[in-house]
């Protein structure tokens, strides 16, 4: 598998010492188009730093309709509620809109590293 950590813009923007600390916790993964990463209420076990492709965040309205609230590519992170103090559960569904490689990190490790830096 292609090592993907440097392809994500958040990771490449980190100072070298922080990237070194985070990199040892990263694991490369691949997602096919259509895969569901989280459903609403799922416990977030991993955060993902995409390198290519797109993730879609979908929420339910009060009327029971669905609405896409964001698209995340190599400029972002999937699973960010763990560092925003929103808890460890997903407030929306996350699915893959375009196949992608990503680097994943355990949610609790990301939260700890975020507090350090």
N, CA, C and O atoms as a MOPAC input file, in Angstrom:
PM7 MOZYME 1SCF
protein

 N      0.84100 1    -1.18100 1     0.00000 1
 C      0.00000 1     0.00000 1     0.00000 1
 C      0.88800 1     1.24700 1     0.00000 1
 O      1.95500 1     1.26200 1     0.61400 1
 N      0.44400 1     2.26400 1    -0.67900 1
 C      1.18500 1     3.52000 1    -0.78000 1
 C      1.15600 1     4.24000 1     0.56300 1
 O      0.07500 1     4.40400 1     1.12900 1
 N      2.30900 1     4.68300 1     1.10600 1
 C      2.27400 1     5.47000 1     2.33800 1
 C      1.64700 1     6.82400 1     2.04700 1
 O      2.11700 1     7.56000 1     1.18000 1
 N      0.59200 1     7.14800 1     2.76800 1
 C     -0.19900 1     8.31100 1     2.38900 1
 C     -0.11800 1     9.49000 1     3.34700 1
 O     -0.59800 1    10.57200 1     3.00800 1
 N      0.45300 1     9.33200 1     4.49800 1
 C      0.41900 1    10.40400 1     5.49500 1
 C      0.83700 1    11.76600 1     4.94700 1
 O      0.16600 1    12.75200 1     5.25000 1
 N      1.90100 1    11.87900 1     4.16100 1
 C      2.31000 1    13.20500 1     3.70000 1
 C      1.34100 1    13.86200 1     2.71300 1
 O      1.45800 1    15.06500 1     2.47800 1
 N      0.39800 1    13.13200 1     2.13000 1
 C     -0.50700 1    13.70600 1     1.13700 1
 C     -1.63300 1    14.52900 1     1.71200 1
 O     -2.26600 1    15.28300 1     0.97400 1
 N     -1.91000 1    14.42000 1     2.99000 1
 C     -2.99000 1    15.17500 1     3.61000 1
 C     -2.47800 1    16.54500 1     4.03500 1
 O     -1.42800 1    16.64900 1     4.66900 1
 N     -3.21400 1    17.58900 1     3.69000 1
 C     -2.74600 1    18.95000 1     3.93600 1
 C     -2.67500 1    19.32300 1     5.41500 1
 O     -1.85000 1    20.15200 1     5.79800 1
 N     -3.51300 1    18.73400 1     6.24100 1
 C     -3.41500 1    18.99500 1     7.68200 1
 C     -2.12500 1    18.39300 1     8.21400 1
 O     -1.39200 1    19.04100 1     8.96100 1
 N     -1.85100 1    17.16100 1     7.83100 1
 C     -0.63100 1    16.52100 1     8.32100 1
 C      0.62000 1    17.22000 1     7.81100 1
 O      1.57600 1    17.40300 1     8.56400 1
 N      0.62600 1    17.61100 1     6.54900 1
 C      1.82700 1    18.25300 1     6.01100 1
 C      2.03400 1    19.65000 1     6.58100 1
 O      3.13700 1    20.19100 1     6.49900 1
 N      0.99400 1    20.24000 1     7.15500 1
 C      1.13000 1    21.57200 1     7.75800 1
 C      1.68200 1    21.51400 1     9.18400 1
 O      2.04800 1    22.54400 1     9.75100 1
 N      1.74300 1    20.32900 1     9.75500 1
 C      2.24900 1    20.20500 1    11.12700 1
 C      3.74500 1    20.48300 1    11.17900 1
 O      4.47100 1    20.16500 1    10.23800 1
 N      4.20900 1    21.07600 1    12.27800 1
 C      5.65700 1    21.18400 1    12.48200 1
 C      6.27100 1    19.78100 1    12.49000 1
 O      5.62300 1    18.82300 1    12.91200 1
 N      7.48300 1    19.66200 1    12.03700 1
 C      8.13900 1    18.35700 1    11.86200 1
 C      8.10300 1    17.50400 1    13.12200 1
 O      7.83500 1    16.30500 1    13.03700 1
 N      8.36500 1    18.08700 1    14.29300 1
 C      8.37400 1    17.28800 1    15.52500 1
 C      6.98300 1    16.74400 1    15.85500 1
 O      6.86500 1    15.62300 1    16.34900 1
 N      5.93300 1    17.51700 1    15.59000 1
 C      4.57600 1    17.03900 1    15.83800 1
 C      4.19600 1    15.96100 1    14.82200 1
 O      3.57000 1    14.96100 1    15.17600 1
 N      4.57400 1    16.16600 1    13.56400 1
 C      4.29400 1    15.16100 1    12.54100 1
 C      4.98800 1    13.84400 1    12.88200 1
 O      4.41200 1    12.77100 1    12.70300 1
 N      6.21600 1    13.92700 1    13.37100 1
 C      6.94900 1    12.71800 1    13.77000 1
 C      6.20300 1    11.98500 1    14.87900 1
 O      6.08900 1    10.76000 1    14.84200 1
 N      5.69400 1    12.72300 1    15.86500 1
 C      4.93500 1    12.10800 1    16.96000 1
 C      3.65900 1    11.44500 1    16.45500 1
 O      3.32600 1    10.33400 1    16.86900 1
 N      2.94500 1    12.12800 1    15.56100 1
 C      1.67600 1    11.61300 1    15.04600 1
 C      1.91300 1    10.45600 1    14.08600 1
 O      1.18500 1     9.46400 1    14.11800 1
 N      2.91600 1    10.57500 1    13.24200 1
 C      3.15500 1     9.57500 1    12.18400 1
 C      3.31000 1     8.16200 1    12.73100 1
 O      2.87700 1     7.20500 1    12.09000 1
 N      3.91100 1     8.01700 1    13.88700 1
 C      4.11200 1     6.66500 1    14.42300 1
 C      2.79400 1     5.98700 1    14.82300 1
 O      2.75400 1     4.77800 1    15.05000 1
 N      1.71300 1     6.78400 1    14.90500 1
 C      0.39900 1     6.23900 1    15.24700 1
 C     -0.49600 1     6.03700 1    14.02500 1
 O     -1.59600 1     5.50000 1    14.14900 1
 N     -0.04000 1     6.45900 1    12.85500 1
 C     -0.86900 1     6.39500 1    11.65300 1
 C     -0.81100 1     5.02500 1    10.99700 1
 O      0.21400 1     4.34200 1    11.01000 1
 N     -1.93800 1     4.65100 1    10.42900 1
 C     -2.05100 1     3.40000 1     9.68300 1
 C     -2.73400 1     3.72500 1     8.35300 1
 O     -3.75500 1     4.41100 1     8.33200 1
 N     -2.18300 1     3.24300 1     7.26200 1
 C     -2.75500 1     3.49600 1     5.94500 1
 C     -3.93900 1     2.57100 1     5.68900 1
 O     -3.87700 1     1.37400 1     5.96800 1
 N     -5.02200 1     3.14300 1     5.15100 1
 C     -6.22000 1     2.36700 1     4.82100 1
 C     -6.73700 1     2.81800 1     3.45800 1
 O     -6.35800 1     3.87500 1     2.95300 1
 N     -7.60600 1     2.00200 1     2.87600 1
 C     -8.20600 1     2.32500 1     1.59000 1
 C     -9.71100 1     2.14900 1     1.69800 1
 O    -10.18300 1     1.18500 1     2.29900 1
 N    -10.47000 1     3.07500 1     1.11900 1
 C    -11.92900 1     3.01300 1     1.10300 1
 C    -12.43800 1     3.00000 1    -0.32500 1
 O    -11.97000 1     3.76100 1    -1.17200 1
 N    -13.39500 1     2.13300 1    -0.58300 1
 C    -14.06600 1     2.08700 1    -1.87800 1
 C    -15.24000 1     3.06100 1    -1.87500 1
 O    -15.82400 1     3.34400 1    -0.82900 1
 N    -15.57500 1     3.56600 1    -3.04800 1
 C    -16.74100 1     4.42200 1    -3.19900 1
 C    -17.96800 1     3.70100 1    -2.64300 1
 O    -18.18500 1     2.52100 1    -2.91900 1
 N    -18.76500 1     4.42600 1    -1.85700 1
 C    -19.99200 1     3.87100 1    -1.28900 1
 C    -19.85900 1     3.29800 1     0.10800 1
 O    -20.87200 1     3.05100 1     0.76300 1
 N    -18.64000 1     3.07700 1     0.58600 1
 C    -18.47000 1     2.55100 1     1.94100 1
 C    -18.97500 1     3.56400 1     2.95700 1
 O    -18.81000 1     4.77100 1     2.78300 1
 N    -19.59500 1     3.05700 1     4.02400 1
 C    -20.03300 1     3.90400 1     5.13100 1
 C    -18.99300 1     3.77900 1     6.23500 1
 O    -18.68900 1     2.68100 1     6.70200 1
 N    -18.45300 1     4.92000 1     6.64200 1
 C    -17.41900 1     4.95100 1     7.67700 1
 C    -18.05600 1     5.03100 1     9.06000 1
 O    -17.67400 1     4.28800 1     9.96400 1
 N    -19.02500 1     5.92700 1     9.22600 1
 C    -19.78100 1     6.08500 1    10.46800 1
 C    -21.25200 1     6.27800 1    10.12400 1
 O    -21.58800 1     6.84100 1     9.08300 1
 N    -22.11200 1     5.81100 1    10.99800 1
 C    -23.51400 1     6.20300 1    10.94100 1
 C    -23.76100 1     7.10900 1    12.14900 1
 O    -22.95300 1     7.14900 1    13.07800 1
 N    -24.85900 1     7.81800 1    12.12900 1
 C    -25.17200 1     8.73200 1    13.23300 1
 C    -25.21500 1     7.94100 1    14.54200 1
 O    -25.88800 1     6.91500 1    14.64400 1
 N    -24.48800 1     8.43600 1    15.53100 1
 C    -24.44400 1     7.80600 1    16.84300 1
 C    -23.34600 1     6.77600 1    17.02700 1
 O    -23.12600 1     6.30600 1    18.14300 1
 N    -22.64400 1     6.41100 1    15.94400 1
 C    -21.53400 1     5.46900 1    16.07900 1
 C    -20.43600 1     6.05700 1    16.95700 1
 O    -20.17800 1     7.26000 1    16.93400 1
 N    -19.80300 1     5.19500 1    17.72300 1
 C    -18.62100 1     5.61400 1    18.47500 1
 C    -17.48600 1     5.82500 1    17.48600 1
 O    -17.21400 1     4.96100 1    16.65200 1
 N    -16.82900 1     6.96400 1    17.57800 1
 C    -15.70100 1     7.27100 1    16.68800 1
 C    -14.46100 1     6.60800 1    17.26500 1
 O    -13.92900 1     7.03500 1    18.29000 1
 N    -14.01400 1     5.56800 1    16.59700 1
 C    -12.82100 1     4.85100 1    17.04900 1
 C    -11.56100 1     5.35800 1    16.37300 1
 O    -10.47100 1     5.29700 1    16.94200 1
 N    -11.71800 1     5.86700 1    15.13500 1
 C    -10.58700 1     6.37700 1    14.37300 1
 C    -10.95000 1     7.70100 1    13.72600 1
 O    -12.10700 1     7.95200 1    13.39000 1
 N     -9.94400 1     8.53800 1    13.55700 1
 C    -10.05800 1     9.72300 1    12.71000 1
 C     -9.24400 1     9.41400 1    11.45500 1
 O     -8.25400 1     8.68400 1    11.50600 1
 N     -9.67800 1     9.98100 1    10.33100 1
 C     -9.06700 1     9.68100 1     9.03900 1
 C     -8.58200 1    10.95400 1     8.36400 1
 O     -9.28800 1    11.96200 1     8.33700 1
 N     -7.37600 1    10.89900 1     7.82100 1
 C     -6.79000 1    11.98500 1     7.05000 1
 C     -6.75100 1    11.53500 1     5.58700 1
 O     -5.82700 1    10.82600 1     5.18500 1
 N     -7.75300 1    11.94400 1     4.78000 1
 C     -7.78700 1    11.51800 1     3.38100 1
 C     -6.63900 1    12.10100 1     2.56800 1
 O     -6.11400 1    13.17100 1     2.87900 1
 N     -6.26200 1    11.37600 1     1.52300 1
 C     -5.20400 1    11.82500 1     0.63200 1
 C     -5.75300 1    12.15200 1    -0.74800 1
 O     -5.24600 1    13.04300 1    -1.43000 1
 N     -6.76400 1    11.44900 1    -1.14600 1
 C     -7.43000 1    11.69200 1    -2.43000 1
 C     -8.87700 1    11.27600 1    -2.23100 1
 O     -9.22500 1    10.78000 1    -1.15900 1
 N     -9.71300 1    11.45900 1    -3.20900 1
 C    -11.10600 1    11.06400 1    -3.06800 1
 C    -11.85800 1    11.99400 1    -2.14500 1
 O    -11.33400 1    13.02700 1    -1.72900 1
 N    -13.09400 1    11.62700 1    -1.82100 1
 C    -13.95600 1    12.47700 1    -1.00700 1
 C    -14.80300 1    11.66800 1    -0.04400 1
 O    -15.29500 1    10.58800 1    -0.37100 1
 N    -14.95700 1    12.21400 1     1.14600 1
 C    -15.89800 1    11.70400 1     2.12800 1
 C    -17.07200 1    12.67300 1     2.18000 1
 O    -16.88900 1    13.88100 1     2.03000 1
 N    -18.25700 1    12.15600 1     2.38800 1
 C    -19.46200 1    12.97000 1     2.46600 1
 C    -20.04200 1    12.86900 1     3.86900 1
 O    -20.18000 1    11.77000 1     4.40500 1
 N    -20.38500 1    14.01800 1     4.47600 1
 C    -21.02900 1    14.05000 1     5.77900 1
 C    -22.49400 1    14.39100 1     5.56100 1
 O    -22.82100 1    15.41800 1     4.96400 1
 N    -23.37400 1    13.52400 1     6.04900 1
 C    -24.80500 1    13.67500 1     5.83100 1
 C    -25.51200 1    13.71000 1     7.18100 1
 O    -25.23000 1    12.90600 1     8.07000 1
 N    -26.43100 1    14.65400 1     7.31500 1
 C    -27.18700 1    14.80700 1     8.55000 1
 C    -28.67100 1    14.65000 1     8.26100 1
 O    -29.11200 1    14.81500 1     7.12400 1
 N    -29.43400 1    14.33200 1     9.29200 1
 C    -30.88600 1    14.25900 1     9.16900 1
 C    -31.50100 1    15.55700 1     9.66700 1
 O    -31.07500 1    16.10800 1    10.68200 1
 N    -32.51400 1    16.04400 1     8.94000 1
 C    -33.22400 1    17.24800 1     9.37200 1
 C    -34.30700 1    16.85100 1    10.36800 1
 O    -34.57500 1    15.66600 1    10.56400 1
 N    -34.92300 1    17.83600 1    10.98900 1
 C    -36.00900 1    17.56900 1    11.93100 1
 C    -37.18900 1    16.89000 1    11.24600 1
 O    -37.95500 1    16.17500 1    11.89300 1
 N    -37.34000 1    17.10900 1     9.93900 1
 C    -38.43700 1    16.51200 1     9.17600 1
 C    -38.12100 1    15.09300 1     8.70300 1
 O    -38.94300 1    14.46500 1     8.03600 1
 N    -36.93900 1    14.58900 1     9.04300 1
 C    -36.55400 1    13.24600 1     8.63200 1
 C    -35.87200 1    13.18100 1     7.27900 1
 O    -35.55200 1    12.09600 1     6.79200 1
 N    -35.64900 1    14.33200 1     6.67300 1
 C    -34.94300 1    14.38900 1     5.39400 1
 C    -33.43600 1    14.31700 1     5.66400 1
 O    -32.98300 1    14.55600 1     6.78300 1
 N    -32.67500 1    13.98600 1     4.63100 1
 C    -31.22000 1    14.00900 1     4.76400 1
 C    -30.65600 1    15.18100 1     3.98200 1
 O    -31.19900 1    15.59700 1     2.95800 1
 N    -29.55100 1    15.70000 1     4.49600 1
 C    -28.88300 1    16.81800 1     3.84000 1
 C    -27.37800 1    16.62500 1     3.95200 1
 O    -26.84900 1    16.33200 1     5.02500 1
 N    -26.70500 1    16.79400 1     2.82500 1
 C    -25.24800 1    16.72600 1     2.85400 1
 C    -24.73400 1    18.03100 1     3.45000 1
 O    -25.07400 1    19.11700 1     2.98200 1
 N    -23.90900 1    17.90800 1     4.49200 1
 C    -23.43400 1    19.11300 1     5.16900 1
 C    -21.98200 1    19.43500 1     4.85400 1
 O    -21.53400 1    20.55900 1     5.08400 1
 N    -21.24300 1    18.46600 1     4.33300 1
 C    -19.83800 1    18.74200 1     4.00100 1
 C    -19.27000 1    17.64300 1     3.12500 1
 O    -19.73800 1    16.50400 1     3.12600 1
 N    -18.24200 1    18.02500 1     2.37800 1
 C    -17.40900 1    17.07600 1     1.63300 1
 C    -15.99400 1    17.28600 1     2.16500 1
 O    -15.54200 1    18.42100 1     2.31500 1
 N    -15.31300 1    16.20800 1     2.44300 1
 C    -13.96100 1    16.30100 1     2.98400 1
 C    -13.01400 1    15.52600 1     2.08900 1
 O    -13.23100 1    14.35200 1     1.78800 1
 N    -11.96100 1    16.20700 1     1.67300 1
 C    -10.91700 1    15.59200 1     0.86200 1
 C     -9.58400 1    15.72000 1     1.56100 1
 O     -9.51100 1    15.73900 1     2.78900 1
 N     -8.52200 1    15.80800 1     0.76600 1
 C     -7.17000 1    15.79900 1     1.33100 1
 C     -6.83500 1    17.04200 1     2.15100 1
 O     -5.76900 1    17.10600 1     2.76400 1
 N     -7.71500 1    18.01500 1     2.17200 1
 C     -7.49300 1    19.20500 1     2.99000 1
 C     -8.02800 1    19.03900 1     4.40300 1
 O     -7.84800 1    19.93100 1     5.23200 1
 N     -8.68300 1    17.91600 1     4.69800 1
 C     -9.39200 1    17.82500 1     5.97000 1
 C     -9.15900 1    16.56200 1     6.76200 1
 O     -8.20900 1    15.80900 1     6.54500 1
 N    -10.08400 1    16.36900 1     7.70000 1
 C    -10.05500 1    15.22500 1     8.60400 1
 C    -11.48400 1    14.74300 1     8.81400 1
 O    -12.41100 1    15.54700 1     8.91100 1
 N    -11.65400 1    13.44100 1     8.88200 1
 C    -12.93200 1    12.81800 1     9.19500 1
 C    -12.82600 1    12.27600 1    10.61300 1
 O    -11.87400 1    11.56700 1    10.94000 1
 N    -13.79700 1    12.60600 1    11.45400 1
 C    -13.75400 1    12.17200 1    12.85100 1
 C    -13.34100 1    13.28900 1    13.78900 1
 O    -12.96700 1    13.03900 1    14.93500 1
 N    -13.40700 1    14.51500 1    13.30700 1
 C    -12.95800 1    15.67100 1    14.09100 1
 C    -13.75000 1    15.94200 1    15.36800 1
 O    -13.23000 1    16.65900 1    16.22300 1
 N    -14.96900 1    15.42600 1    15.56700 1
 C    -15.64700 1    15.70800 1    16.83900 1
 C    -14.83000 1    15.32300 1    18.07200 1
 O    -15.03000 1    15.89900 1    19.14100 1
 N    -13.91800 1    14.36500 1    17.94400 1
 C    -13.12300 1    13.95000 1    19.11000 1
 C    -12.16600 1    15.04300 1    19.58300 1
 O    -11.77600 1    15.04500 1    20.75000 1
 N    -11.78200 1    15.96400 1    18.71400 1
 C    -10.89100 1    17.04600 1    19.14500 1
 C    -11.64000 1    18.35500 1    19.36900 1
 O    -11.05400 1    19.33100 1    19.83900 1
 N    -12.92700 1    18.38400 1    19.03600 1
 C    -13.72900 1    19.58600 1    19.21900 1
 C    -14.57700 1    19.52300 1    20.47800 1
 O    -15.46700 1    20.34800 1    20.68100 1
 N    -14.29900 1    18.55400 1    21.30800 1
 C    -15.04500 1    18.36200 1    22.55600 1
 C    -16.51700 1    18.06000 1    22.30900 1
 O    -17.35300 1    18.29200 1    23.18200 1
 N    -16.83900 1    17.54300 1    21.12800 1
 C    -18.21700 1    17.16900 1    20.81000 1
 C    -18.51200 1    15.73600 1    21.21700 1
 O    -19.60700 1    15.23200 1    20.96600 1
 N    -17.56100 1    15.08600 1    21.83500 1
 C    -17.77500 1    13.71700 1    22.25200 1
 C    -17.14600 1    12.71800 1    21.29900 1
 O    -16.47500 1    13.07700 1    20.33200 1
 N    -17.38300 1    11.47500 1    21.60100 1
 C    -16.77500 1    10.39400 1    20.83200 1
 C    -17.78400 1     9.69700 1    19.92700 1
 O    -17.51900 1     8.59800 1    19.43900 1
 N    -18.94900 1    10.32800 1    19.69400 1
 C    -19.92200 1     9.72900 1    18.78900 1
 C    -20.12600 1    10.63000 1    17.57800 1
 O    -19.98000 1    11.85000 1    17.65500 1
 N    -20.46200 1    10.00800 1    16.47800 1
 C    -20.62700 1    10.74800 1    15.23200 1
 C    -22.00600 1    11.40700 1    15.17900 1
 O    -23.02300 1    10.73400 1    15.34600 1
 N    -22.04300 1    12.72200 1    14.94700 1
 C    -23.32600 1    13.41100 1    14.84500 1
 C    -23.93600 1    13.32400 1    13.44600 1
 O    -25.00900 1    13.87800 1    13.20600 1
 N    -23.27100 1    12.64100 1    12.53000 1
 C    -23.72900 1    12.53100 1    11.14600 1
 C    -23.21600 1    11.22400 1    10.54600 1
 O    -22.36300 1    10.54600 1    11.11900 1
 N    -23.75700 1    10.89300 1     9.38400 1
 C    -23.25900 1     9.72700 1     8.65100 1
 C    -22.10100 1    10.17900 1     7.77400 1
 O    -22.14700 1    11.25100 1     7.17100 1
 N    -21.07300 1     9.36000 1     7.70800 1
 C    -19.93000 1     9.63100 1     6.83900 1
 C    -19.80200 1     8.47500 1     5.85800 1
 O    -19.70400 1     7.31400 1     6.25500 1
 N    -19.80400 1     8.80800 1     4.57200 1
 C    -19.63600 1     7.78200 1     3.54800 1
 C    -18.60900 1     8.25000 1     2.52900 1
 O    -18.25300 1     9.42700 1     2.47700 1
 N    -18.14600 1     7.31700 1     1.73100 1
 C    -17.10800 1     7.60400 1     0.74700 1
 C    -17.77000 1     7.90800 1    -0.59300 1
 O    -18.49500 1     7.07700 1    -1.13900 1
 N    -17.51600 1     9.10000 1    -1.11600 1
 C    -18.08400 1     9.51300 1    -2.40300 1
 C    -17.15700 1     9.20400 1    -3.56700 1
 O    -17.62000 1     8.98900 1    -4.68700 1
 N    -15.87000 1     9.18000 1    -3.31700 1
 C    -14.87400 1     8.83200 1    -4.32700 1
 C    -13.78800 1     8.03300 1    -3.60900 1
 O    -13.26400 1     8.47300 1    -2.58500 1
 N    -13.45500 1     6.87200 1    -4.13900 1
 C    -12.46500 1     5.99300 1    -3.50500 1
 C    -11.23800 1     6.78300 1    -3.07600 1
 O    -10.81800 1     7.72600 1    -3.74600 1
 N    -10.67700 1     6.37900 1    -1.94700 1
 C     -9.56600 1     7.13900 1    -1.40000 1
 C     -8.65600 1     6.30100 1    -0.51800 1
 O     -9.07600 1     5.32500 1     0.10300 1
 N     -7.41800 1     6.70900 1    -0.48700 1
 C     -6.49000 1     6.27700 1     0.54800 1
 C     -6.58900 1     7.29400 1     1.66500 1
 O     -6.88400 1     8.46600 1     1.43400 1
 N     -6.33800 1     6.83000 1     2.88100 1
 C     -6.33600 1     7.72400 1     4.03500 1
 C     -5.38700 1     7.16100 1     5.07500 1
 O     -5.04200 1     5.97900 1     5.05000 1
 N     -4.97700 1     8.01400 1     5.97700 1
 C     -4.23100 1     7.55900 1     7.15200 1
 C     -5.17500 1     7.66900 1     8.33000 1
 O     -5.85700 1     8.68000 1     8.50100 1
 N     -5.21100 1     6.63500 1     9.13400 1
 C     -6.09300 1     6.68500 1    10.29000 1
 C     -5.27700 1     6.65800 1    11.56900 1
 O     -4.15200 1     6.16000 1    11.61700 1
 N     -5.89300 1     7.21400 1    12.60500 1
 C     -5.28700 1     7.26500 1    13.92000 1
 C     -6.38800 1     6.99100 1    14.93200 1
 O     -7.51700 1     7.44900 1    14.76100 1
 N     -6.07300 1     6.25800 1    15.96900 1
 C     -7.07300 1     5.99400 1    17.01200 1
 C     -7.54400 1     7.32800 1    17.58800 1
 O     -6.74300 1     8.23700 1    17.80400 1
 N     -8.83700 1     7.43300 1    17.83300 1
 C     -9.43900 1     8.68500 1    18.28400 1
 C     -8.81500 1     9.19200 1    19.58100 1
 O     -8.54000 1    10.38500 1    19.70900 1
 N     -8.59000 1     8.30700 1    20.53600 1
 C     -8.03800 1     8.75400 1    21.81200 1
 C     -6.58700 1     9.22500 1    21.66700 1
 O     -6.15200 1    10.11400 1    22.39900 1
 N     -5.84300 1     8.64300 1    20.74200 1
 C     -4.46600 1     9.07500 1    20.48500 1
 C     -4.47700 1    10.46800 1    19.85300 1
 O     -3.68600 1    11.33300 1    20.23000 1
 N     -5.38100 1    10.67900 1    18.88600 1
 C     -5.48800 1    12.00000 1    18.26100 1
 C     -5.85400 1    13.05700 1    19.28300 1
 O     -5.27800 1    14.14400 1    19.28900 1
 N     -6.80200 1    12.74800 1    20.14000 1
 C     -7.22100 1    13.69700 1    21.17100 1
 C     -6.03700 1    14.05500 1    22.08200 1
 O     -5.84300 1    15.22100 1    22.42300 1
 N     -5.26100 1    13.05700 1    22.46700 1
 C     -4.09200 1    13.28100 1    23.31800 1
 C     -3.03800 1    14.13500 1    22.60200 1
 O     -2.51000 1    15.08200 1    23.18400 1
 N     -2.73200 1    13.80500 1    21.35100 1
 C     -1.75200 1    14.57200 1    20.58000 1
 C     -2.22700 1    16.00200 1    20.34700 1
 O     -1.42500 1    16.93600 1    20.37300 1
 N     -3.51100 1    16.17400 1    20.12300 1
 C     -4.07600 1    17.51300 1    19.91900 1
 C     -3.90300 1    18.36700 1    21.17400 1
 O     -3.57000 1    19.54800 1    21.08200 1
 N     -4.12600 1    17.77400 1    22.33700 1
 C     -3.94700 1    18.50900 1    23.59200 1
 C     -2.48800 1    18.90000 1    23.81900 1
 O     -2.21100 1    19.95400 1    24.39100 1
 N     -1.54500 1    18.05100 1    23.37000 1
 C     -0.12800 1    18.35300 1    23.52700 1
 C      0.28900 1    19.53900 1    22.65500 1
 O      1.04800 1    20.40400 1    23.09100 1
 N     -0.22400 1    19.57000 1    21.40000 1
 C      0.22200 1    20.57100 1    20.45700 1
 C     -0.81600 1    21.61500 1    20.27700 1
 O     -0.61800 1    22.55600 1    19.50900 1

